Amino acid sequence: MEKVKFSQLWIEEEQYLREQSAQLQDNSIAVEIGTAQGGSAYILATSTNAQEMTIHTYDISPSKEAHNNLRGIDCIVFHAKSSVEGAKEWGMSFDNKIDFLFIDGSHTLENIFHDFLLWFPHVKEGGVIAIHDYDPVHRGGFAHLGVKVCVDAILNLNALVETEHIGRIIGGKKGCSVTEGEFLEQCYYSWKKIGQKVISFRQFSLDQCNMIGEEDELVSILRKLKGATGKCLSEPPIRKENKIMVLPQPFSKSTFQFVSENKNTILLDELTFFYLLWELLLNNRSEVIQITQNKRDFFKWEEILEMFDHANSIEKVDDIFEINTTNIHTLSQICARELVRVNILKNIFLSMTGGI
């Protein structure tokens, strides 16, 4: 099956939507949050065998391109309104429950939080909910931090069950109902868990620690600044080792199973690595500069990071995760702020390795 040209999805994600659409029965209802160019709505509409299926796609301002791409597909209904507004009106305007819900709208934590919370009651029991931009495990939420925090909370609450993680899509059947308070509490737990992982790596000695993954620029930094001395292994070791680290690279199901079954194994994802890099910059700046290949870009991005931290009154990593608030808007702002930070740190990393 060829990739849809106006779709923003990866090819395996398109295939997931095709499979979900093919399973829908006659008179099914699908709802999409975030129309974009119309790619996912097109895939759902052209992959189903169901009779009288309806796809409702919500976007505050659907693009002309989406209308052009979906012209002539009668089962698609455009709604030029926000997801929140649409969810509140659904119970008054439509009697039927939703068979398939695809959330791919705004990626702030606050918006995806409300997308899920408000649309969840309208999904029928046993219906499928899929959420886009839940990053692959090795990324750790680096690209879509708010989505990671929200989805981790959803999974902790068993609000999605029998889940599949395909590319950047997490999908599963509707599970336990949740209250707004429970959902918010779990979002805070998910956020603090990220901080706990950073702390655990701070305390993790890389001396004589073998690594699963390829030798690359990131490993070079771990060797030069964190004392990593172990070998890089292409596959998990057969015999048991005292400690082993999985590098932030795409990995196989066998590696993922190995991580889950071995307590002496730790997974270094991209998000955690960039926070470790920040600590190295704060505590070992002279050593960092010494190994940096592109110092001109390094100093530029370092100054941007300094201004960013000054504007946000942050001096160290622990300040980020020591939060005391019970407001989803505040937590969403923190996630958005940190997404900016780690992208600045990515540019610092690239200057260190000569990638810019």
C-alpha positions in Angstrom: 0.0 0.0 0.0 1.4 3.4 -1.0 1.8 6.2 1.4 -0.8 8.9 1.3 1.0 12.0 0.0 -0.9 14.5 2.1 -0.7 12.4 5.3 1.6 13.4 8.2 1.7 9.9 9.4 4.5 7.3 9.2 3.6 4.4 6.9 3.2 2.0 9.8 0.8 4.4 11.4 -1.2 4.6 8.2 -1.4 0.9 8.2 -2.7 0.9 11.8 -5.5 3.3 10.8 -6.4 1.1 7.8 -6.6 -2.0 10.0 -8.8 -0.2 12.6 -11.1 1.2 9.8 -11.4 -2.3 8.2 -12.8 -3.7 11.5 -15.6 -1.1 11.9 -19.1 -2.4 11.4 -22.0 -0.9 9.4 -23.3 2.5 10.7 -20.1 3.0 12.7 -19.0 6.5 13.9 -15.4 7.7 13.9 -14.3 11.0 15.3 -11.0 12.6 14.5 -9.5 15.5 16.6 -7.2 17.5 14.3 -8.0 17.5 10.5 -4.6 18.9 9.3 -4.4 18.1 5.5 -7.1 15.4 5.8 -4.7 12.5 5.6 -6.0 10.4 8.5 -9.6 11.1 7.6 -8.9 10.0 4.0 -7.3 6.7 5.2 -10.2 5.9 7.5 -12.8 6.7 4.8 -11.1 4.6 2.1 -10.1 1.6 4.1 -13.5 0.6 5.6 -16.0 -2.0 4.4 -18.7 -0.6 6.6 -21.9 0.7 5.1 -23.2 4.1 6.2 -20.1 4.9 8.2 -19.6 8.5 9.3 -16.3 10.3 10.1 -16.5 13.5 12.0 -13.3 15.6 11.8 -12.8 18.5 14.2 -10.5 21.4 13.6 -10.7 25.1 14.7 -9.9 26.1 11.2 -9.9 23.3 8.6 -7.6 24.1 5.8 -8.6 24.5 2.2 -6.2 21.8 1.3 -8.1 19.3 3.6 -11.3 20.2 1.9 -9.7 19.7 -1.5 -8.1 16.4 -0.5 -11.4 15.0 0.9 -13.8 16.4 -1.8 -16.3 13.9 -2.9 -16.0 11.6 0.1 -19.5 11.8 1.4 -19.0 10.0 4.7 -16.7 12.8 6.1 -18.3 15.6 8.1 -16.2 18.7 8.8 -16.6 20.6 12.1 -14.9 24.0 12.2 -14.8 24.2 16.0 -12.5 23.3 18.9 -12.4 19.8 20.2 -13.7 21.0 23.6 -16.7 22.7 22.0 -17.4 19.6 19.9 -17.3 17.3 22.8 -19.7 19.4 24.8 -22.1 19.5 21.9 -21.8 15.8 21.0 -24.3 14.5 23.6 -26.9 17.1 22.6 -26.5 16.7 18.8 -25.7 13.0 18.3 -27.4 10.0 20.0 -24.9 7.3 19.0 -21.7 6.4 20.8 -18.3 6.6 19.0 -16.7 3.4 17.7 -13.3 4.9 16.9 -11.7 8.1 18.4 -8.4 9.4 16.9 -6.9 12.3 18.9 -4.3 14.2 17.0 -5.0 17.9 17.7 -3.0 20.3 19.8 -0.1 18.7 21.6 0.0 20.8 24.7 -0.6 18.7 27.8 -3.6 20.8 28.7 -5.3 20.3 25.4 -4.8 16.6 25.0 -5.8 16.2 28.7 -9.2 17.8 27.9 -9.5 16.1 24.5 -9.3 12.7 26.2 -11.3 13.6 29.3 -14.2 15.2 27.4 -14.5 12.7 24.5 -13.9 9.6 26.6 -17.6 9.3 27.8 -18.8 9.5 24.2 -16.9 6.4 23.2 -18.9 3.2 23.4 -17.8 0.3 25.7 -15.3 -1.7 23.7 -14.6 1.2 21.3 -11.1 2.0 20.3 -9.2 5.2 21.2 -6.0 6.1 19.4 -3.7 9.0 20.3 -1.0 10.3 17.9 2.5 11.6 18.8 3.2 9.3 21.7 6.9 9.0 20.9 8.7 5.7 20.6 10.2 4.5 23.9 13.8 5.5 23.0 12.8 9.1 22.6 11.3 9.4 26.1 8.9 12.2 25.1 11.7 14.4 23.6 9.5 15.4 20.6 6.1 15.5 22.3 6.6 15.9 26.1 3.0 16.9 26.9 1.6 13.9 25.0 3.9 11.5 26.9 2.9 12.9 30.3 -0.8 12.6 29.5 -0.7 9.2 27.9 1.4 7.7 30.7 -1.3 9.0 33.1 -4.0 7.4 30.9 -2.1 4.0 30.9 -1.5 4.2 34.7 -5.3 4.6 35.1 -6.1 1.7 32.8 -8.3 4.0 30.8 -6.9 2.4 27.7 -6.5 -1.4 27.7 -5.2 -4.0 25.2 -2.9 -1.3 23.8 -0.6 -1.3 20.8 2.2 1.2 20.3 2.8 1.6 16.5 5.2 4.3 15.6 3.9 7.4 17.3 0.4 6.0 17.8 -0.8 4.4 21.0 -4.2 2.7 20.6 -6.4 0.4 22.6 -9.9 -0.3 23.8 -11.8 2.0 26.1 -11.0 1.0 29.7 -11.8 2.3 33.2 -13.6 5.6 33.5 -11.6 8.3 35.2 -12.4 11.5 37.1 -10.7 14.8 36.3 -9.0 14.7 39.8 -7.6 11.2 39.2 -6.4 12.1 35.8 -4.7 15.3 37.0 -3.0 13.4 39.9 -1.6 10.8 37.5 -0.3 13.5 35.2 1.7 14.9 38.1 2.9 11.4 38.9 4.0 10.9 35.3 5.9 14.2 35.4 7.7 13.4 38.6 8.6 10.0 37.3 10.6 11.6 34.5 12.5 13.5 37.2 13.1 10.3 39.1 14.6 8.7 36.0 17.0 11.6 35.6 18.1 11.3 39.2 18.6 7.5 38.8 21.0 8.1 35.9 22.8 10.7 37.9 23.5 7.9 40.4 24.2 5.2 37.9 27.9 4.4 37.3 28.8 3.7 33.7 32.2 2.2 34.6 32.4 -1.3 33.1 28.7 -1.0 32.0 28.1 -2.5 28.6 25.6 -0.8 26.3 23.0 -2.1 23.8 23.2 -0.1 20.7 25.6 1.4 18.1 28.7 3.4 18.9 27.8 7.0 18.0 28.4 10.6 19.0 26.2 10.2 22.1 28.3 7.3 23.2 31.4 9.3 22.6 30.2 12.0 25.0 29.3 9.3 27.6 32.8 8.0 27.3 34.5 11.3 27.6 32.4 13.0 30.2 30.6 10.2 32.2 33.4 7.6 32.3 31.6 5.0 30.2 34.1 2.1 29.5 31.9 -0.8 28.4 31.3 -2.3 25.0 28.5 -1.5 22.6 26.4 -4.7 21.9 24.2 -5.1 18.9 21.8 -7.4 20.8 21.0 -8.1 24.4 23.7 -10.4 26.1 22.8 -14.1 26.5 24.5 -14.3 29.9 23.4 -12.2 32.9 25.5 -9.1 33.5 25.8 -6.9 36.6 24.6 -3.8 34.8 23.8 -2.9 31.3 22.4 0.3 29.6 20.2 0.5 26.5 21.1 3.5 24.4 18.5 6.0 23.0 18.2 4.3 19.6 15.3 2.4 17.9 15.4 -1.1 19.3 13.8 -4.5 18.8 11.0 -6.2 20.7 13.6 -8.6 22.1 15.6 -5.7 23.6 12.4 -4.2 25.1 11.6 -7.6 26.6 15.1 -7.8 27.9 14.8 -4.4 29.7 11.5 -5.4 31.3 12.8 -8.7 32.6 16.3 -7.6 33.9 16.5 -5.3 36.9 20.1 -4.5 36.3 19.2 -2.9 32.9 18.5 0.8 32.6 17.1 2.5 29.5 18.6 5.8 28.5 16.1 7.7 26.4 16.8 10.9 24.5 14.9 13.2 27.0 16.9 11.8 29.9 20.2 12.2 28.0 19.6 15.9 27.3 18.9 16.6 31.0 22.2 14.7 31.8 23.9 16.9 29.2 22.6 20.0 30.9 24.0 18.8 34.3 27.3 18.2 32.6 27.2 21.7 31.2 26.4 23.2 34.6 29.0 21.1 36.6 31.7 20.3 34.1 31.6 23.2 31.7 35.4 23.3 31.0 35.5 19.6 30.1 32.4 20.1 27.8 34.0 23.0 26.0 37.2 21.0 25.6 35.6 18.3 23.5 33.2 20.6 21.6 33.9 20.7 17.9 31.9 23.8 16.9 32.5 26.3 19.6 30.9 29.2 17.8 27.5 27.6 17.7 28.1 26.1 21.2 28.5 29.5 22.8 25.5 30.9 20.9 23.2 28.1 22.1 24.7 28.2 25.6 23.8 31.9 25.9 20.3 31.2 24.7 19.9 28.5 27.3 21.3 30.9 30.0 18.7 33.6 29.0 16.0 30.9 28.9 16.8 29.8 32.4 17.1 33.3 33.7 13.6 34.1 32.4 12.2 31.1 34.1 14.2 31.4 37.4 15.7 27.9 37.0 19.2 27.1 38.2 19.4 23.3 38.3 17.7 20.2 37.0 16.0 19.5 40.4 14.1 22.9 40.1 12.2 21.5 37.1 10.6 18.6 38.9 10.1 20.0 42.3 6.7 21.5 41.6 3.8 22.1 44.0 0.7 22.9 42.1 -2.6 21.2 41.4 -3.4 22.9 38.1 -3.3 21.3 34.7 -2.6 24.6 33.0 0.5 25.2 35.1 1.8 21.7 34.5 1.1 22.1 30.8 3.1 25.3 30.8 6.0 23.5 32.5 5.9 20.7 29.8 5.9 23.3 27.0 8.8 25.2 28.6 10.8 22.0 29.0 10.2 21.0 25.4 11.9 24.3 24.4 14.8 23.6 26.8 15.6 20.1 25.5 15.5 21.4 21.9 18.1 24.1 22.9 20.1 21.3 24.5 19.8 19.3 21.3 21.5 22.1 19.4 24.2 22.3 22.1 24.7 18.6 21.6 25.0 19.0 17.8 27.5 21.8 18.2 29.6 19.5 20.5 29.6 16.7 17.9 30.0 19.0 14.9 26.5 18.3 13.6 25.4 21.9 13.0 
